[in-house]
């Protein structure tokens, strides 16, 4: 058997170039043939001369696909796969066999083998099987992540605003984005910690890989370990957890203070070793995952009260970013309001509401205990009902369309309106707007 020319086997998808392949066969000639085909086209090719050596290799490293012979001195390939599934074997498998009878096919299916190639075969046949297997693997992963994202809701990656407080957060995110370090996001509920985490991921070299956000408080304590780490189910089949599904990308653990103590201990081991062991498995699996953490709790106080592990806290607290409350960045409310108005007007197919000076002033002067989430919910509810609640409603001439199309103009008119009410007293205008005097001076200088 000779490898097919490169021009005959190039078109097998980008995933093939990043794949890690393990070949398991007792015949040196077959291993050499497969290596010659695969080495120029995949990321990593490793070889094992039988089931025992393959098990030892898998104890040390993880592979995307295992190509194995069914008949070897150390035992049948199908039996070896079934045994490995019980230990925690996540890789896809392609079986090489000269006998594709019904019994073999049924046994292979039960063992979770993804594809066959019949001996003798050509290079394009094994490459085609690899491509199909990778496509199925990525499709299952994408479907699992999509279902999780739909349940959790997508908060977007736009960290809007021009305030000093949010500008400092954006500057820190830009500095940290290229690094692999863990980041701890703190701040009250609703300030936008997940949005900040998504923004960090979008600026990193992992942006094309999965971002998975997990609300630890929303998963029951008896299920959280299996949801995060995966689980070996009945029959020895591995159901991957969110850690493995997000592998290569970024994982955000939100409300981490709500984790049960035993899961905290397991998470610490994952962070230290960069390996994860699914529930019921006998083997750890390596992870290339960036961990981001979010909490509205005081973790230091939780440690003092014995509700959170001290060693885990110190491991998580590498770099901390505190996302400011909305009342501390009141000058951003106009931009956020217009953005939410535009979003919900388009999503719901309903007209945008008027944003006049009085409404903007009332929005700015409100404390927003629920922060950005409360503002978002208010705008959505107002668009649905066709009016603002009485405590925010006002009269004036600035329409919703104008506010959406020209945020700077709305901001300018609003500040000038307040200044006019204050007879030009910038300190008093700043007090009413909930911003610093320097912010007013900077805006006035920018507008000439």
C-alpha positions as CSV (number, residue, x, y, z in Angstrom):
1,X,0.0,0.0,0.0
2,X,1.3,3.4,-1.0
3,X,0.2,6.8,0.4
4,X,-1.9,8.8,-2.1
5,X,-0.5,12.0,-3.5
6,X,-1.0,15.1,-1.4
7,X,-3.3,16.6,-4.0
8,X,-5.7,13.6,-3.6
9,X,-6.0,13.9,0.2
10,X,-5.7,17.6,1.0
11,X,-9.4,18.4,1.3
12,X,-10.3,16.8,4.7
13,X,-11.1,19.9,6.8
14,X,-9.1,22.2,9.0
15,X,-9.7,20.0,12.1
16,X,-7.4,17.3,10.7
17,X,-4.4,19.6,10.9
18,X,-4.9,20.1,14.6
19,X,-5.7,16.5,15.4
20,X,-3.7,14.3,17.8
21,X,-3.7,10.7,16.6
22,X,-2.7,7.4,18.4
23,X,-2.0,4.4,16.2
24,X,-2.4,1.0,17.9
25,X,-1.2,-2.0,15.9
26,X,1.2,-4.9,16.5
27,X,2.5,-4.8,12.9
28,X,5.4,-2.3,12.4
29,X,4.7,-2.1,8.7
30,X,1.1,-0.9,9.3
31,X,2.2,1.6,11.9
32,X,4.9,2.9,9.5
33,X,2.3,3.2,6.6
34,X,-0.1,5.2,8.8
35,X,2.6,7.4,10.2
36,X,3.8,8.2,6.7
37,X,0.2,9.2,5.7
38,X,-0.6,11.2,8.8
39,X,2.6,12.9,9.9
40,X,2.5,15.7,7.3
41,X,-1.2,16.3,7.8
42,X,-2.0,16.2,11.6
43,X,-0.5,17.9,14.7
44,X,0.7,14.7,16.6
45,X,1.1,11.1,15.7
46,X,2.0,8.5,18.4
47,X,2.3,4.7,18.1
48,X,1.7,1.8,20.4
49,X,2.5,-1.9,19.6
50,X,-0.5,-3.3,21.4
51,X,-3.2,-2.6,24.0
52,X,-0.9,-2.6,27.0
53,X,1.4,0.1,25.6
54,X,-1.6,2.1,24.4
55,X,-3.0,2.1,27.9
56,X,0.3,3.4,29.3
57,X,0.4,6.2,26.6
58,X,-3.2,7.2,27.4
59,X,-2.3,7.5,31.1
60,X,0.1,10.3,30.2
61,X,-1.5,12.1,27.3
62,X,-4.8,12.7,25.5
63,X,-5.6,12.0,21.8
64,X,-8.5,13.1,19.6
65,X,-8.6,9.8,17.7
66,X,-7.2,6.3,18.3
67,X,-6.8,4.1,15.1
68,X,-6.5,0.5,16.2
69,X,-6.4,-3.0,14.8
70,X,-9.0,-5.4,16.0
71,X,-6.9,-8.5,16.2
72,X,-3.7,-8.2,18.2
73,X,-1.7,-10.6,20.4
74,X,-2.6,-8.6,23.5
75,X,-6.3,-8.9,22.9
76,X,-9.1,-7.7,20.6
77,X,-9.2,-4.0,19.9
78,X,-13.0,-3.9,20.6
79,X,-12.5,-5.4,24.0
80,X,-9.7,-3.0,24.8
81,X,-11.9,0.0,23.8
82,X,-14.8,-1.2,26.0
83,X,-12.4,-1.6,29.0
84,X,-10.9,1.8,28.4
85,X,-14.4,3.4,28.3
86,X,-15.0,2.2,31.8
87,X,-11.7,3.8,33.0
88,X,-12.5,7.1,31.3
89,X,-11.6,7.1,27.6
90,X,-12.8,10.2,25.7
91,X,-11.1,9.8,22.4
92,X,-12.9,8.8,19.2
93,X,-11.9,5.4,17.7
94,X,-11.5,4.0,14.2
95,X,-11.3,0.2,13.9
96,X,-9.1,-1.5,11.3
97,X,-10.4,-5.0,10.5
98,X,-10.4,-7.5,7.7
99,X,-13.7,-9.0,8.9
100,X,-16.7,-6.6,9.0
101,X,-19.3,-9.2,10.0
102,X,-22.5,-8.3,11.9
103,X,-21.3,-9.5,15.3
104,X,-18.2,-7.4,15.0
105,X,-20.3,-4.3,14.0
106,X,-22.7,-4.8,16.9
107,X,-19.8,-5.2,19.4
108,X,-18.0,-2.2,18.0
109,X,-21.2,0.0,18.3
110,X,-21.6,-1.1,21.9
111,X,-18.0,-0.2,22.7
112,X,-18.5,3.3,21.2
113,X,-16.3,2.8,18.1
114,X,-17.0,5.5,15.6
115,X,-15.9,4.2,12.2
116,X,-14.4,1.2,10.4
117,X,-11.8,0.8,7.6
118,X,-11.6,-2.6,5.9
119,X,-8.2,-4.0,5.2
120,X,-6.6,-3.6,2.8
121,X,-7.3,0.2,2.4
122,X,-5.8,3.2,0.7
123,X,-4.6,6.5,2.2
124,X,-7.7,8.4,1.1
125,X,-9.9,5.9,2.9
126,X,-8.3,6.3,6.3
127,X,-8.1,10.1,5.8
128,X,-11.8,10.1,4.9
129,X,-12.6,8.1,8.1
130,X,-10.6,10.6,10.2
131,X,-12.4,13.5,8.7
132,X,-15.8,12.0,9.3
133,X,-14.9,11.1,12.8
134,X,-13.6,14.6,13.6
135,X,-16.7,16.2,12.1
136,X,-19.0,14.1,14.3
137,X,-16.8,14.9,17.4
138,X,-17.0,18.6,16.7
139,X,-20.7,18.5,15.9
140,X,-21.5,16.7,19.2
141,X,-19.3,19.2,21.1
142,X,-21.0,22.2,19.4
143,X,-24.4,20.8,20.0
144,X,-23.7,20.3,23.7
145,X,-22.2,23.8,24.1
146,X,-25.2,25.3,22.2
147,X,-27.7,23.6,24.4
148,X,-25.8,24.9,27.5
149,X,-25.6,28.4,26.0
150,X,-29.3,28.5,25.3
151,X,-30.1,27.4,28.8
152,X,-27.7,30.0,30.3
153,X,-28.4,32.9,27.9
154,X,-25.8,34.9,26.0
155,X,-24.9,38.2,27.6
156,X,-22.7,39.5,24.8
157,X,-19.1,40.8,24.8
158,X,-19.6,44.6,24.6
159,X,-18.5,46.3,27.7
160,X,-20.1,49.7,27.0
161,X,-19.4,53.1,28.6
162,X,-16.9,55.9,28.7
163,X,-16.7,56.4,32.5
164,X,-13.4,56.3,34.2
165,X,-14.5,53.2,36.2
166,X,-15.4,51.1,33.2
167,X,-12.4,52.4,31.1
168,X,-10.1,51.1,33.8
169,X,-11.7,47.7,33.6
170,X,-11.4,47.6,29.8
171,X,-7.7,48.6,30.1
172,X,-7.1,45.7,32.5
173,X,-8.9,43.2,30.3
174,X,-6.7,44.3,27.3
175,X,-3.6,43.8,29.4
176,X,-4.7,40.3,30.7
177,X,-6.2,39.0,27.4
178,X,-2.9,37.5,25.9
179,X,-2.0,35.7,29.1
180,X,-3.2,32.2,30.3
181,X,-3.6,33.3,34.0
182,X,-6.8,32.9,35.9
183,X,-8.8,36.0,36.6
184,X,-11.2,36.6,39.5
185,X,-14.2,39.0,38.7
186,X,-15.9,40.5,41.7
187,X,-18.8,42.8,42.2
188,X,-22.5,42.8,43.1
189,X,-25.0,40.8,41.1
190,X,-25.9,42.3,37.8
191,X,-22.9,44.5,37.2
192,X,-21.7,42.6,34.1
193,X,-19.1,40.2,35.4
194,X,-19.9,37.7,32.7
195,X,-19.9,40.4,30.0
196,X,-16.4,41.4,31.2
197,X,-15.3,37.7,31.1
198,X,-16.6,37.3,27.6
199,X,-14.8,40.5,26.5
200,X,-11.5,39.1,27.9
201,X,-12.1,35.8,26.0
202,X,-12.9,37.7,22.8
203,X,-9.6,39.6,22.9
204,X,-7.5,36.5,23.6
205,X,-5.9,34.0,21.2
206,X,-8.6,31.6,22.3
207,X,-11.4,33.7,20.8
208,X,-12.3,31.1,18.1
209,X,-12.5,28.4,20.7
210,X,-15.4,27.7,23.2
211,X,-16.4,30.1,25.9
212,X,-18.5,28.3,28.5
213,X,-20.1,30.1,31.4
214,X,-21.3,27.9,34.3
215,X,-23.5,29.3,37.1
216,X,-22.5,27.1,40.0
217,X,-25.5,28.2,42.1
218,X,-27.9,27.0,39.4
219,X,-26.7,23.3,39.5
220,X,-27.9,21.0,42.2
221,X,-25.1,20.0,44.6
222,X,-25.6,16.3,43.7
223,X,-25.1,17.0,40.0
224,X,-22.5,19.7,39.9
225,X,-19.4,17.3,39.9
226,X,-20.8,15.3,36.9
227,X,-21.8,18.5,35.0
228,X,-18.3,20.0,35.4
229,X,-16.0,16.9,35.3
230,X,-18.1,14.5,33.3
231,X,-19.3,11.0,34.2
232,X,-18.8,7.4,33.2
233,X,-22.4,6.2,32.5
234,X,-23.9,2.8,32.6
235,X,-22.2,0.6,29.9
236,X,-18.9,2.4,30.3
237,X,-19.7,5.3,28.0
238,X,-18.2,8.6,29.0
239,X,-20.5,11.7,29.1
240,X,-18.0,14.6,28.9
241,X,-18.5,17.5,31.4
242,X,-18.2,21.2,30.6
243,X,-14.5,21.2,31.4
244,X,-13.8,18.7,28.6
245,X,-16.3,20.4,26.2
246,X,-14.6,23.8,26.7
247,X,-11.1,22.3,26.4
248,X,-8.8,24.7,24.6
249,X,-11.0,27.6,25.3
250,X,-12.2,29.6,28.3
251,X,-14.4,28.4,31.3
252,X,-16.1,30.9,33.5
253,X,-17.2,29.6,36.9
254,X,-19.8,32.1,38.2
255,X,-21.0,32.1,41.8
256,X,-18.1,29.9,42.7
257,X,-18.8,30.5,46.4
258,X,-21.8,28.2,46.1
259,X,-19.7,25.2,45.2
260,X,-20.0,22.2,47.7
261,X,-16.8,21.6,49.6
262,X,-15.9,18.3,47.9
263,X,-16.2,20.0,44.5
264,X,-14.0,22.8,45.7
265,X,-11.3,20.2,46.5
266,X,-11.7,18.6,43.1
267,X,-11.5,22.0,41.4
268,X,-8.3,22.8,43.3
269,X,-6.7,19.6,41.9
270,X,-7.8,20.6,38.4
271,X,-6.3,24.0,38.7
272,X,-3.0,22.7,40.1
273,X,-2.6,19.7,37.8
274,X,-4.5,20.9,34.7
275,X,-6.1,17.4,34.6
276,X,-9.6,16.3,35.2
277,X,-11.0,13.0,36.3
278,X,-14.7,12.3,35.4
279,X,-16.9,10.8,38.0
280,X,-16.5,7.1,38.0
281,X,-13.4,7.1,35.8
282,X,-10.0,5.7,36.7
283,X,-7.9,8.0,34.5
284,X,-7.2,11.7,34.5
285,X,-7.5,13.7,31.3
286,X,-5.3,16.7,30.5
287,X,-6.9,20.1,30.1
288,X,-5.8,23.2,28.1
289,X,-8.3,25.5,29.6
290,X,-8.3,29.1,30.9
291,X,-10.3,29.5,34.1
292,X,-12.1,32.7,34.9
293,X,-14.0,33.0,38.2
294,X,-16.9,35.3,39.1
295,X,-18.5,35.9,42.5
296,X,-20.7,38.5,44.2
297,X,-19.7,37.1,47.6
298,X,-16.8,38.2,49.7
299,X,-14.6,35.1,49.3
300,X,-12.1,36.3,52.0
301,X,-15.0,36.5,54.5
302,X,-16.3,33.1,53.3
303,X,-12.8,31.7,54.0
304,X,-12.8,33.2,57.5
305,X,-16.2,31.7,58.2
306,X,-15.1,28.3,56.9
307,X,-17.5,28.3,54.0
308,X,-14.8,28.4,51.3
309,X,-11.4,26.6,51.1
310,X,-8.5,28.9,51.9
311,X,-6.1,27.1,49.5
312,X,-8.6,27.4,46.7
313,X,-9.2,31.1,47.3
314,X,-5.4,31.8,47.1
315,X,-5.2,29.7,43.9
316,X,-8.1,31.6,42.3
317,X,-7.0,35.1,43.5
318,X,-4.2,35.6,41.0
319,X,-5.6,38.7,39.4
320,X,-8.8,40.4,40.6
321,X,-11.0,42.7,38.6
322,X,-13.8,44.5,40.4
323,X,-16.6,45.4,38.0
324,X,-18.1,48.7,39.2
325,X,-21.8,49.2,40.2
326,X,-24.0,51.1,37.8
327,X,-24.5,53.9,40.2
328,X,-20.7,54.4,40.2
329,X,-20.7,54.8,36.4
330,X,-23.9,56.9,36.0
331,X,-22.5,58.7,33.0
332,X,-22.7,55.4,31.1
333,X,-26.5,55.0,31.6
334,X,-27.5,57.0,28.5
335,X,-25.3,54.7,26.3
336,X,-26.5,51.6,28.0
337,X,-30.2,52.7,27.8
338,X,-30.0,53.4,24.1
339,X,-28.2,50.1,23.4
340,X,-30.9,48.1,25.2
341,X,-33.6,50.2,23.5
342,X,-32.2,49.4,20.1
343,X,-31.7,45.7,21.0
344,X,-35.2,45.1,22.3
345,X,-36.9,47.2,19.7
346,X,-35.4,45.1,17.0
347,X,-35.7,41.7,18.8
348,X,-39.4,42.3,19.8
349,X,-40.4,44.1,16.6
350,X,-41.8,47.0,18.6
351,X,-41.2,50.8,18.4
352,X,-38.5,52.4,20.5
353,X,-39.7,54.7,23.3
354,X,-39.0,58.4,23.8
355,X,-35.9,59.2,25.7
356,X,-36.3,62.8,26.8
357,X,-34.3,64.9,29.1
358,X,-36.5,64.2,32.1
359,X,-36.5,60.5,31.7
360,X,-32.7,60.5,31.3
361,X,-32.3,62.5,34.4
362,X,-34.5,60.1,36.4
363,X,-32.6,57.1,35.1
364,X,-29.3,58.8,36.0
365,X,-30.5,59.7,39.5
366,X,-31.8,56.2,40.4
367,X,-29.5,54.0,42.5
368,X,-30.0,50.8,40.4
369,X,-29.6,48.2,43.2
370,X,-29.9,45.5,40.5
371,X,-27.2,47.3,38.4
372,X,-27.0,46.8,34.6
373,X,-29.3,43.7,34.7
374,X,-32.0,45.8,36.4
375,X,-31.6,48.5,33.7
376,X,-31.8,45.9,30.9
377,X,-35.0,44.4,32.4
378,X,-36.5,47.8,32.8
379,X,-36.0,48.7,29.1
380,X,-37.3,45.3,27.9
381,X,-40.4,45.7,30.1
382,X,-41.0,49.3,29.0
383,X,-40.7,48.4,25.3
384,X,-43.2,45.6,25.8
385,X,-45.7,47.8,27.6
386,X,-45.1,50.8,25.3
387,X,-44.2,53.2,28.2
388,X,-41.8,53.8,31.0
389,X,-42.9,53.2,34.6
390,X,-44.3,56.4,36.1
391,X,-41.2,57.0,38.2
392,X,-39.1,57.3,35.1
393,X,-41.5,58.7,32.6
394,X,-41.1,62.4,31.5
395,X,-42.0,64.7,28.7
396,X,-39.7,66.3,26.1
397,X,-38.7,66.3,22.5
398,X,-35.8,63.8,22.2
399,X,-37.2,60.7,20.5
400,X,-36.0,57.2,21.0
401,X,-34.8,57.1,17.4
402,X,-32.7,60.2,17.9
403,X,-31.2,58.7,21.0
404,X,-30.4,55.5,19.3
405,X,-28.8,57.1,16.2
406,X,-26.7,59.7,18.0
407,X,-25.7,58.8,21.6
408,X,-23.3,61.7,21.9
409,X,-25.9,64.2,20.9
410,X,-28.3,62.8,23.6
411,X,-25.6,63.0,26.2
412,X,-24.6,66.5,25.2
413,X,-28.2,67.7,25.3
414,X,-28.9,66.1,28.6
415,X,-25.8,67.6,30.3
416,X,-26.5,71.0,28.8
417,X,-30.1,70.8,30.0
418,X,-29.0,70.0,33.6
419,X,-26.4,72.8,33.4
420,X,-29.1,75.2,32.3
421,X,-31.2,74.2,35.3
422,X,-28.2,74.8,37.6
423,X,-27.5,78.2,36.0
424,X,-24.2,76.9,34.7
425,X,-22.9,75.6,38.1
426,X,-20.9,72.6,37.0
427,X,-20.4,71.3,40.5
428,X,-24.1,71.2,41.1
429,X,-24.8,69.7,37.7
430,X,-22.2,67.0,38.5
431,X,-23.9,66.3,41.8
432,X,-27.3,65.9,40.1
433,X,-25.9,63.7,37.3
434,X,-24.0,61.5,39.8
435,X,-20.7,62.1,38.1
436,X,-17.5,63.9,39.0
437,X,-16.8,67.6,38.2
438,X,-13.9,66.5,36.1
439,X,-16.3,64.5,33.9
440,X,-18.4,67.6,33.2
441,X,-15.2,69.6,32.4
442,X,-13.9,66.9,30.1
443,X,-17.2,66.7,28.2
444,X,-17.5,70.5,27.9
445,X,-13.9,70.7,26.6
446,X,-14.7,68.0,24.0
447,X,-17.7,69.8,22.8
448,X,-15.9,73.2,22.6
